[in-house]
């Protein structure tokens, strides 16, 4: 579920600094993959 929320946040192009503010570490690679259509849950 947490990974799903991270992917949803990535959809809205939230900056890395805002992700750190929420205490969520987002892998830059998975963020790019999500935008390319590789849905990772």
C-alpha positions in Angstrom: 0.0 0.0 0.0 2.8 2.4 0.9 4.5 1.7 -2.5 1.2 2.5 -4.2 1.0 5.8 -2.4 4.6 6.6 -3.4 3.7 5.9 -7.0 0.6 8.1 -6.8 2.7 10.9 -5.3 5.2 10.5 -8.2 2.4 11.0 -10.6 1.9 14.5 -9.4 5.6 15.4 -9.9 6.4 16.0 -6.3 9.9 17.2 -5.8 12.5 15.1 -4.0 12.7 17.7 -1.1 8.9 17.3 -0.5 9.2 13.6 -0.6 11.9 13.8 2.1 9.6 16.1 4.1 7.0 13.3 4.2 9.7 10.9 5.3 9.4 8.8 2.1 12.5 7.7 0.2 11.7 7.6 -3.5 14.0 5.8 -5.8 14.6 8.0 -8.8 14.7 5.0 -11.1 11.3 3.7 -10.1 9.9 7.3 -10.4 11.0 7.4 -14.0 9.7 3.9 -14.7 6.4 4.9 -13.3 6.1 7.8 -15.8 7.1 5.5 -18.6 4.2 3.3 -17.8 5.9 0.5 -15.9 3.5 0.2 -13.0 5.3 -1.2 -10.0 3.3 -2.1 -6.9 
